[in-house]
Amino acid sequence: MKRKYMKLLIVALASSFCVVIIFSKLKVVEHNQKDLAKIPSVPASTPKKPTTVVISTVKKKSKSAMLYELPPLTISETFRKGFPKNGAFWNRKLHSLLRQFDSIDNQTHKDPRDKFHCQPESFELLQTNIQDIQSYPPLYGDFLRGMECRDPALLIDQPDKCASESGQDQMFLLFAVKSIPKHFERRQAVRETWGSEGLYENGLQVRTVFLLGRSSADDPNLDKLVSFEAQQFQDLLVWDFHDSFYNLTLKEHVFFKWMLDNCPRVSFVFKGDDDVFANTQAILNHLQSLEPEQATALYTGQIISDASPLRDPKIKYYVPQSFYEGPYPPYAGGGGFLFSGNLLPSLYHVSFYIPFFPIDDVYNGMCFKALGITATKHDGFKTFDIREQDRENPCVHKNLLLVHQRDPQQTMRLWRNMHSAMLTC
């Protein structure tokens, strides 16, 4: 009988032990599920590419609410009258947005993104509005479908780029250089020459950022190399959109937003390509020579006036007549130009009421004209290059602010010769 009770006792103890183990396992699973629930899910449509790390070597400073407050906006009558009301798709969208602007209280200080949402245009909608869309180049279709998508994720950030050691935003000049992932050599040439960061004469602070999107599906995946480069140099900004010619306007728009968040008090901005040669000291000298009224309303470079759309489909700058009709406003060549930092809030704001255009420098001209800012010609900007016999002459380049185009080797050689103690000009 005792043996029987002993067996029952052992069985009972073993059962209790099993129950304890099972209960503890359930607790662990429950705990893990709670932790997993905190991790945001990835949308099913997200491409299965290696994740790009968001780089920030310094603790991100908190954003003051004032950085998101935008000044009341006025869109100039000269701009409104410069674009005919006709059947072209872009023209119709512009005048629709202008009516929307006129009907709202534009005295608000809220971020205008609250009023606009990404709604990719369907092919059916586009075909209804553009009868000959089938004749458009394939990349145009991608551009058209994404015209309303203005807020791609920022994959690599440099939130403290414009902060000084004292923690104050007191930048004089920011070089913002348009680049693409595979242009490693061009970016390095810029870093070692005209884009070198630091204090220049009179204590002027200069910083540099490179603006990138993502490689196309047909290109090798360079995410890890780009992430490593960003970590090494802390000067890359990378957004989650396809980096193509037609998306350069989107790159402008998201750059304006990044500047508002991170460099709201920069004095001047240089926007240019990664294959230009810029004369940093000459640029600084010019900016310091400006009268106060010039410094606060600056938009300067090589100005293209009286330009019109090119209608040849074989040309890079082709614009179909059913998409846009009318002349272009005066605009600075996209190879490189300068503008006042205090215009950033208004540029960002007005860009919500001007439909994206497939040529970014033309779009910039539209934005400045809408604000009533006159494009000012400067003879030191040579975005269409100079005479062939002068292209290796450092003395010629000492008197210029910018030339376009130069490969990395030419840039290094020109910079070295321009700053040689043996040079006599």
C-alpha positions as CSV (number, residue, x, y, z in Angstrom):
1,M,0.0,0.0,0.0
2,K,2.8,2.4,0.9
3,R,4.5,1.7,-2.4
4,K,1.2,2.5,-4.2
5,Y,1.0,5.9,-2.4
6,M,4.7,6.5,-3.1
7,K,4.0,6.0,-6.9
8,L,1.0,8.3,-6.8
9,L,3.1,11.0,-5.0
10,I,5.9,10.7,-7.6
11,V,3.4,11.0,-10.4
12,A,1.8,14.0,-8.8
13,L,5.1,15.8,-8.3
14,A,6.2,15.0,-11.8
15,S,2.9,16.4,-13.2
16,S,3.3,19.6,-11.1
17,F,6.8,20.0,-12.3
18,C,5.6,19.7,-16.0
19,V,2.9,22.3,-15.4
20,V,5.4,24.7,-13.9
21,I,7.7,24.3,-16.9
22,I,4.8,24.7,-19.4
23,F,3.5,27.8,-17.6
24,S,7.0,29.4,-17.5
25,K,7.4,28.7,-21.3
26,L,4.1,30.4,-22.0
27,K,5.2,33.4,-20.0
28,V,8.4,33.7,-22.1
29,V,6.4,33.4,-25.3
30,E,4.0,36.0,-24.1
31,H,6.8,38.3,-23.2
32,N,8.5,37.8,-26.5
33,Q,5.3,38.5,-28.4
34,K,4.9,41.7,-26.5
35,D,8.4,42.7,-27.5
36,L,7.8,41.8,-31.1
37,A,4.6,43.8,-31.1
38,K,6.7,46.9,-30.5
39,I,8.6,46.4,-33.8
40,P,6.9,48.1,-36.7
41,S,5.8,45.7,-39.4
42,V,7.2,46.0,-42.9
43,P,4.6,46.6,-45.6
44,A,4.3,43.8,-48.1
45,S,5.1,46.1,-50.9
46,T,8.5,47.0,-49.5
47,P,11.4,45.8,-51.8
48,K,13.5,43.1,-50.3
49,K,16.8,45.1,-50.4
50,P,19.4,45.3,-47.6
51,T,18.4,47.9,-45.1
52,T,20.4,51.1,-45.3
53,V,21.5,52.2,-41.8
54,V,20.5,55.6,-40.6
55,I,23.8,57.2,-39.7
56,S,24.2,59.7,-36.9
57,T,27.4,59.8,-34.9
58,V,26.2,62.5,-32.6
59,K,23.1,62.4,-30.5
60,K,20.2,64.0,-32.5
61,K,19.2,67.3,-31.2
62,S,15.6,67.9,-30.4
63,K,13.7,70.0,-33.1
64,S,12.2,73.2,-31.9
65,A,8.6,73.7,-33.0
66,M,9.6,77.0,-34.6
67,L,11.5,75.1,-37.3
68,Y,8.2,73.9,-38.8
69,E,6.5,77.3,-38.8
70,L,6.4,78.7,-42.3
71,P,5.8,82.4,-43.1
72,P,2.6,83.5,-44.8
73,L,2.9,82.9,-48.6
74,T,2.2,85.2,-51.5
75,I,2.4,83.9,-55.0
76,S,3.3,86.7,-57.4
77,E,1.0,87.9,-60.2
78,T,3.9,87.8,-62.6
79,F,4.3,84.1,-62.0
80,R,0.5,83.4,-62.3
81,K,0.4,85.2,-65.7
82,G,3.5,83.5,-67.0
83,F,1.8,80.1,-67.5
84,P,-1.1,80.0,-70.0
85,K,-4.3,78.3,-69.1
86,N,-4.6,75.6,-71.7
87,G,-5.1,71.9,-72.2
88,A,-1.6,70.8,-71.3
89,F,-1.6,68.5,-68.2
90,W,1.0,70.4,-66.1
91,N,-0.7,73.8,-66.9
92,R,-4.1,72.4,-65.7
93,K,-2.5,71.0,-62.5
94,L,-0.8,74.3,-61.8
95,H,-4.0,76.4,-62.1
96,S,-5.9,73.9,-60.1
97,L,-3.3,74.2,-57.3
98,L,-3.4,78.0,-57.5
99,R,-7.2,77.9,-57.1
100,Q,-6.7,75.6,-54.1
101,F,-4.1,78.1,-52.7
102,D,-6.5,81.0,-53.1
103,S,-9.3,79.2,-51.4
104,I,-7.5,78.3,-48.2
105,D,-6.2,80.4,-45.3
106,N,-2.6,80.6,-46.4
107,Q,-1.7,82.6,-43.3
108,T,-1.3,79.3,-41.4
109,H,2.0,78.4,-39.9
110,K,1.4,74.7,-40.1
111,D,3.5,72.4,-42.3
112,P,1.7,72.3,-45.7
113,R,2.3,68.5,-45.9
114,D,-0.8,68.2,-43.7
115,K,-2.9,69.2,-46.7
116,F,-1.2,66.9,-49.3
117,H,-0.9,63.1,-49.3
118,C,0.9,60.7,-51.5
119,Q,-1.6,59.3,-54.0
120,P,0.2,57.7,-57.0
121,E,-1.5,58.6,-60.2
122,S,-3.1,55.6,-61.9
123,F,-2.4,54.9,-65.5
124,E,-6.2,55.2,-66.2
125,L,-6.2,58.7,-64.7
126,L,-3.2,59.7,-66.7
127,Q,-4.6,58.3,-69.9
128,T,-7.8,60.2,-69.3
129,N,-6.0,63.5,-69.0
130,I,-3.1,62.9,-71.5
131,Q,-4.5,61.3,-74.6
132,D,-1.1,60.6,-76.2
133,I,0.6,59.2,-73.0
134,Q,1.4,56.0,-74.8
135,S,3.9,57.9,-76.9
136,Y,5.8,59.2,-73.8
137,P,9.2,57.8,-72.9
138,P,9.0,55.0,-70.2
139,L,10.7,57.1,-67.5
140,Y,8.1,59.9,-68.1
141,G,5.4,57.4,-67.0
142,D,7.3,56.8,-63.7
143,F,7.6,60.5,-63.2
144,L,3.9,61.2,-63.9
145,R,2.7,58.5,-61.5
146,G,4.8,59.9,-58.7
147,M,4.0,63.6,-59.1
148,E,2.0,63.7,-55.9
149,C,4.5,61.7,-53.8
150,R,6.6,64.3,-52.0
151,D,7.8,62.7,-48.7
152,P,10.0,59.7,-49.2
153,A,11.7,58.2,-46.2
154,L,15.1,59.6,-45.3
155,L,17.4,56.5,-45.1
156,I,20.7,58.2,-44.2
157,D,20.6,61.5,-42.2
158,Q,23.2,63.9,-40.9
159,P,21.1,65.8,-38.4
160,D,24.0,67.7,-36.8
161,K,25.7,68.8,-40.0
162,C,25.0,72.4,-39.4
163,A,25.6,72.5,-35.7
164,S,28.8,74.3,-34.5
165,E,30.7,73.1,-31.4
166,S,28.8,75.6,-29.3
167,G,25.5,74.0,-30.5
168,Q,24.4,77.0,-32.4
169,D,23.4,76.9,-36.1
170,Q,25.6,79.6,-37.5
171,M,26.5,78.3,-40.9
172,F,27.6,80.8,-43.6
173,L,27.6,78.5,-46.7
174,L,26.4,75.0,-47.3
175,F,27.5,73.2,-50.4
176,A,24.6,70.9,-51.4
177,V,25.9,68.6,-54.1
178,K,23.6,66.4,-56.3
179,S,25.1,63.0,-56.7
180,I,24.1,59.4,-57.3
181,P,25.2,56.2,-55.4
182,K,27.9,55.0,-57.8
183,H,29.7,58.4,-58.1
184,F,32.1,57.6,-55.2
185,E,35.1,59.0,-57.0
186,R,33.4,62.3,-57.8
187,R,32.4,62.8,-54.2
188,Q,35.9,62.2,-53.0
189,A,37.3,64.7,-55.4
190,V,34.9,67.3,-54.1
191,R,35.8,66.5,-50.5
192,E,39.5,67.0,-51.2
193,T,39.1,70.2,-53.1
194,W,36.3,72.9,-53.3
195,G,33.9,71.1,-51.0
196,S,36.4,70.8,-48.1
197,E,34.6,71.7,-44.8
198,G,35.9,74.1,-42.2
199,L,36.6,77.7,-41.3
200,Y,37.7,80.0,-44.1
201,E,38.8,83.6,-44.0
202,N,37.0,85.9,-41.6
203,G,35.8,82.8,-39.7
204,L,33.3,81.8,-42.3
205,Q,31.9,78.3,-41.6
206,V,31.5,76.0,-44.7
207,R,29.9,72.6,-44.7
208,T,29.1,70.1,-47.5
209,V,26.4,67.5,-48.0
210,F,25.7,65.1,-51.0
211,L,22.1,64.5,-52.0
212,L,21.3,60.9,-53.1
213,G,18.4,58.6,-53.9
214,R,18.5,54.9,-54.4
215,S,20.1,52.9,-57.2
216,S,17.7,51.5,-59.9
217,A,16.8,47.9,-60.0
218,D,19.1,47.4,-63.0
219,D,22.2,48.7,-61.1
220,P,24.3,46.7,-58.6
221,N,23.2,47.2,-55.0
222,L,25.5,49.7,-53.4
223,D,23.6,50.2,-50.1
224,K,26.4,48.8,-47.9
225,L,29.1,50.8,-49.6
226,V,27.1,54.0,-49.4
227,S,26.4,53.3,-45.7
228,F,30.1,52.8,-45.1
229,E,30.9,56.0,-46.9
230,A,28.3,57.9,-44.9
231,Q,29.7,56.6,-41.7
232,Q,33.3,57.5,-42.7
233,F,32.6,61.1,-43.9
234,Q,29.2,62.0,-42.4
235,D,28.1,64.0,-45.4
236,L,25.6,61.9,-47.3
237,L,21.9,62.3,-47.3
238,V,20.0,59.4,-48.9
239,W,16.3,59.2,-49.6
240,D,14.2,56.2,-50.5
241,F,13.4,57.0,-54.1
242,H,14.8,56.0,-57.5
243,D,17.7,58.4,-58.3
244,S,16.9,59.3,-61.9
245,F,17.0,62.5,-64.0
246,Y,13.3,63.0,-63.7
247,N,13.4,62.7,-59.9
248,L,15.8,65.6,-59.4
249,T,12.9,67.9,-58.7
250,L,11.8,65.6,-55.9
251,K,15.3,65.7,-54.6
252,E,15.1,69.5,-54.5
253,H,11.8,69.4,-52.6
254,V,13.0,67.0,-49.9
255,F,16.3,68.9,-49.6
256,F,14.3,72.1,-48.8
257,K,12.5,70.1,-46.0
258,W,15.8,68.7,-44.7
259,M,17.3,72.2,-44.6
260,L,14.3,73.5,-42.6
261,D,14.8,70.7,-40.1
262,N,18.5,70.9,-39.8
263,C,20.0,74.1,-41.1
264,P,17.3,76.8,-40.7
265,R,19.7,79.6,-40.1
266,V,22.3,79.0,-42.9
267,S,23.2,82.3,-44.6
268,F,23.7,80.9,-48.2
269,V,23.3,77.7,-50.1
270,F,25.2,76.5,-53.1
271,K,23.3,73.8,-55.2
272,G,25.3,72.0,-57.8
273,D,26.3,68.8,-59.5
274,D,29.1,66.5,-58.5
275,D,31.0,67.1,-61.7
276,V,31.5,70.9,-61.4
277,F,34.6,72.8,-60.4
278,A,33.8,75.5,-57.9
279,N,36.1,78.2,-56.6
280,T,35.3,78.3,-52.9
281,Q,37.2,81.4,-51.9
282,A,35.8,83.4,-54.9
283,I,32.3,82.3,-53.9
284,L,32.8,83.4,-50.3
285,N,34.3,86.8,-51.5
286,H,31.3,87.4,-53.7
287,L,28.8,86.6,-51.0
288,Q,30.6,88.9,-48.5
289,S,30.5,91.7,-51.1
290,L,26.7,91.7,-51.3
291,E,24.6,94.5,-50.0
292,P,22.1,93.5,-47.3
293,E,19.1,93.7,-49.6
294,Q,20.9,91.5,-52.2
295,A,22.0,89.0,-49.5
296,T,18.4,88.3,-48.4
297,A,17.0,87.8,-51.9
298,L,19.8,86.1,-53.8
299,Y,19.2,83.7,-56.7
300,T,22.3,83.8,-58.9
301,G,24.2,81.8,-61.4
302,Q,24.3,81.5,-65.2
303,I,20.8,82.6,-66.1
304,I,19.0,81.1,-69.0
305,S,16.4,83.5,-70.3
306,D,13.7,83.2,-73.0
307,A,14.0,79.4,-73.1
308,S,11.2,77.1,-74.3
309,P,10.5,73.4,-74.1
310,L,12.4,71.1,-76.4
311,R,10.0,68.8,-78.4
312,D,12.4,66.2,-79.8
313,P,11.8,62.9,-78.0
314,K,15.4,61.9,-78.5
315,I,16.7,64.8,-76.4
316,K,17.3,64.4,-72.7
317,Y,15.3,67.6,-71.9
318,Y,12.3,66.6,-74.0
319,V,9.0,67.9,-72.8
320,P,5.8,66.7,-74.6
321,Q,3.4,69.4,-75.8
322,S,0.5,67.6,-74.2
323,F,2.3,67.8,-70.8
324,Y,3.5,71.5,-70.8
325,E,2.8,74.5,-73.0
326,G,4.4,78.0,-72.7
327,P,7.8,79.5,-72.2
328,Y,10.1,78.8,-69.3
329,P,10.8,81.4,-66.6
330,P,14.4,82.7,-66.3
331,Y,16.3,80.1,-64.4
332,A,19.9,79.4,-63.2
333,G,21.7,76.5,-64.9
334,G,21.4,73.5,-62.6
335,G,25.1,72.8,-62.8
336,G,25.5,75.2,-59.9
337,F,23.9,78.3,-58.4
338,L,23.6,80.3,-55.2
339,F,20.6,81.4,-53.1
340,S,19.9,83.0,-49.8
341,G,19.2,80.6,-46.9
342,N,16.4,82.8,-45.5
343,L,14.4,81.9,-48.6
344,L,14.2,78.3,-47.6
345,P,10.9,78.4,-45.7
346,S,9.1,80.1,-48.6
347,L,10.7,77.9,-51.2
348,Y,9.5,74.8,-49.4
349,H,6.0,76.2,-48.9
350,V,5.5,77.4,-52.5
351,S,6.8,74.1,-53.9
352,F,3.6,72.4,-52.7
353,Y,1.6,74.7,-55.1
354,I,3.8,74.2,-58.2
355,P,3.4,70.7,-59.8
356,F,6.7,68.8,-60.1
357,F,8.4,69.4,-63.4
358,P,10.8,66.9,-65.0
359,I,13.6,69.4,-65.4
360,D,14.8,70.5,-61.9
361,D,16.6,73.8,-62.8
362,V,13.5,75.0,-64.7
363,Y,11.4,74.0,-61.6
364,N,13.7,76.0,-59.3
365,G,13.2,79.0,-61.6
366,M,9.5,78.6,-61.2
367,C,9.7,78.5,-57.4
368,F,11.8,81.6,-57.2
369,K,9.6,83.5,-59.7
370,A,6.5,82.5,-57.7
371,L,8.2,84.2,-54.7
372,G,8.9,87.4,-56.7
373,I,12.7,86.7,-56.6
374,T,14.6,87.9,-59.7
375,A,17.2,85.5,-61.2
376,T,20.4,87.5,-61.3
377,K,23.1,86.8,-63.8
378,H,26.7,86.3,-62.6
379,D,29.4,86.0,-65.3
380,G,31.6,83.9,-63.0
381,F,29.2,80.9,-63.5
382,K,30.1,78.9,-66.6
383,T,27.6,76.0,-66.6
384,F,28.2,75.4,-70.3
385,D,32.0,75.4,-69.8
386,I,34.6,77.7,-71.2
387,R,36.9,77.8,-74.3
388,E,38.6,74.5,-74.8
389,Q,42.1,76.0,-74.7
390,D,41.4,77.5,-71.2
391,R,40.1,74.3,-69.6
392,E,43.4,73.4,-68.0
393,N,44.5,77.0,-67.2
394,P,44.4,77.6,-63.4
395,C,44.7,81.3,-63.8
396,V,41.5,81.4,-65.9
397,H,39.7,79.4,-63.2
398,K,40.9,81.7,-60.4
399,N,38.6,84.4,-61.8
400,L,35.6,82.1,-62.1
401,L,33.1,80.9,-59.5
402,L,32.1,77.7,-61.3
403,V,32.7,75.7,-64.4
404,H,30.9,72.6,-65.7
405,Q,31.9,69.8,-66.4
406,R,35.2,68.5,-64.9
407,D,36.1,64.9,-64.1
408,P,37.7,64.0,-60.7
409,Q,41.2,64.0,-62.2
410,Q,40.8,67.5,-63.8
411,T,39.3,68.8,-60.5
412,M,42.2,67.5,-58.4
413,R,44.8,68.9,-60.9
414,L,43.1,72.3,-61.2
415,W,42.7,72.7,-57.5
416,R,46.4,71.7,-56.8
417,N,47.7,74.1,-59.5
418,M,45.4,77.0,-58.4
419,H,46.8,76.8,-54.9
420,S,50.4,76.3,-55.8
421,A,52.9,78.8,-54.4
422,M,54.7,78.7,-57.7
423,L,51.6,79.9,-59.7
424,T,51.9,83.3,-61.3
425,C,48.8,84.8,-62.9
